[in-house]
């Protein structure tokens, strides 16, 4: 199996869970610097997957870092995840036209719910790759509010 096939398999095995997380972050639709439930959810998954997690980074309560190191820990790789919603973008899921859940409410019409969970899938796949192949490295998920 090639490296790409291994990583693809890892992502596919977690696809249902990642989609559920995306749906939950979509439903939370929390504005900048108020993404408490979204950040908590992402942090919990990282912890469950063996990452060390710091919260309140840069003095921002919803900013966090999830880190996993193997072997020497080098090279160090980082992936940014976003999870904030924007004002007035409330949108029903899977609707191809403007259809707010609540008019004027915040929402993820910007797609940050998917950016955050896609990045989560990537760091989990890299972590699995490092361990399974006994490769040195560190993978960091940078939880980016706002």
C-alpha positions as CSV (number, residue, x, y, z in Angstrom):
1,X,0.0,0.0,0.0
2,X,1.4,3.4,-0.9
3,X,1.6,6.3,1.6
4,X,-1.3,8.1,-0.2
5,X,-3.4,4.9,0.0
6,X,-2.7,4.6,3.7
7,X,-3.7,8.2,4.4
8,X,-6.8,8.0,2.2
9,X,-7.8,4.8,4.1
10,X,-7.3,6.5,7.5
11,X,-9.5,9.4,6.4
12,X,-12.2,7.2,5.0
13,X,-12.3,5.1,8.2
14,X,-13.1,8.3,10.1
15,X,-15.4,9.9,7.6
16,X,-18.6,9.2,9.4
17,X,-17.2,10.7,12.7
18,X,-15.7,13.7,11.0
19,X,-19.0,14.4,9.2
20,X,-20.9,14.2,12.5
21,X,-18.5,16.7,14.0
22,X,-18.9,19.0,11.0
23,X,-22.7,18.8,11.4
24,X,-22.4,19.6,15.1
25,X,-20.1,22.6,14.5
26,X,-22.5,23.7,11.7
27,X,-25.4,23.6,14.2
28,X,-23.5,25.5,16.9
29,X,-22.9,28.4,14.5
30,X,-20.9,30.4,17.1
31,X,-19.6,33.8,16.3
32,X,-15.9,34.9,16.5
33,X,-14.4,34.5,19.9
34,X,-17.5,32.7,21.2
35,X,-16.9,29.3,19.7
36,X,-16.9,27.6,23.0
37,X,-18.9,24.4,22.1
38,X,-17.1,24.0,18.8
39,X,-13.7,24.4,20.3
40,X,-14.6,22.0,23.2
41,X,-15.8,19.4,20.8
42,X,-12.7,19.6,18.6
43,X,-10.4,19.6,21.7
44,X,-12.2,16.5,23.1
45,X,-11.7,14.5,19.9
46,X,-8.0,15.5,19.8
47,X,-7.6,14.3,23.4
48,X,-9.5,11.1,22.7
49,X,-7.0,10.5,19.8
50,X,-4.0,10.9,22.1
51,X,-3.1,14.6,21.4
52,X,-2.0,16.9,24.1
53,X,-4.2,20.0,24.1
54,X,-3.6,23.5,25.3
55,X,-6.5,25.9,25.5
56,X,-6.7,29.7,25.8
57,X,-3.7,30.1,23.6
58,X,-2.8,33.7,22.8
59,X,-5.1,34.8,25.6
60,X,-8.1,33.8,23.6
61,X,-10.5,31.4,25.4
62,X,-11.5,29.6,22.2
63,X,-8.0,29.3,20.7
64,X,-6.3,26.0,21.2
65,X,-3.5,23.7,20.0
66,X,-3.5,20.0,19.7
67,X,-0.1,18.3,19.4
68,X,1.0,14.8,18.8
69,X,4.7,13.8,18.7
70,X,6.3,10.5,17.7
71,X,10.0,9.5,17.9
72,X,12.3,12.5,17.8
73,X,9.3,14.8,17.0
74,X,10.9,16.2,13.9
75,X,9.9,17.4,11.4
76,X,7.1,19.5,12.8
77,X,4.0,20.0,10.7
78,X,1.0,22.2,11.4
79,X,-2.5,22.4,10.1
80,X,-4.9,25.3,10.8
81,X,-8.5,24.6,11.6
82,X,-11.3,27.2,11.7
83,X,-14.7,26.8,13.3
84,X,-16.2,30.3,13.7
85,X,-19.5,31.3,12.0
86,X,-20.3,34.6,10.5
87,X,-23.2,36.9,11.3
88,X,-26.3,36.7,9.2
89,X,-25.2,33.5,7.4
90,X,-27.7,31.2,9.0
91,X,-28.4,28.4,6.6
92,X,-30.3,25.1,6.5
93,X,-27.9,22.3,5.8
94,X,-28.0,20.7,2.4
95,X,-30.1,23.5,0.9
96,X,-28.7,24.8,-2.4
97,X,-30.4,28.2,-2.0
98,X,-30.5,30.8,0.7
99,X,-32.7,29.3,3.4
100,X,-31.9,30.5,6.9
101,X,-32.6,28.4,9.9
102,X,-33.3,31.8,11.6
103,X,-33.2,35.0,9.7
104,X,-30.3,37.2,10.7
105,X,-28.7,34.6,12.9
106,X,-25.0,33.5,12.5
107,X,-24.2,30.5,10.3
108,X,-21.5,28.6,8.4
109,X,-22.4,29.7,4.9
110,X,-18.6,30.5,4.8
111,X,-17.7,26.8,5.3
112,X,-15.6,27.2,8.4
113,X,-17.3,24.2,9.9
114,X,-15.8,22.1,7.1
115,X,-12.4,23.8,7.3
116,X,-12.1,22.9,11.0
117,X,-13.3,19.3,10.6
118,X,-11.3,18.7,7.3
119,X,-8.2,19.8,9.2
120,X,-9.1,17.5,12.0
121,X,-9.3,14.6,9.6
122,X,-5.9,15.5,8.2
123,X,-4.1,15.7,11.6
124,X,-5.6,12.4,12.7
125,X,-4.4,10.7,9.4
126,X,-0.9,12.1,9.8
127,X,-0.8,10.9,13.4
128,X,-1.8,7.5,12.4
129,X,0.7,7.5,9.6
130,X,3.6,8.4,11.9
131,X,2.7,5.7,14.4
132,X,2.0,2.9,11.9
133,X,5.2,3.6,9.9
134,X,7.3,4.4,13.0
135,X,8.2,7.8,11.4
136,X,9.5,10.7,13.5
137,X,7.4,13.8,13.6
138,X,5.1,16.1,15.3
139,X,1.7,17.1,14.0
140,X,-0.1,20.2,15.4
141,X,-3.7,21.2,14.9
142,X,-3.9,25.0,15.4
143,X,-7.5,25.8,16.5
144,X,-8.1,29.2,15.1
145,X,-11.1,31.2,16.3
146,X,-12.5,34.2,14.5
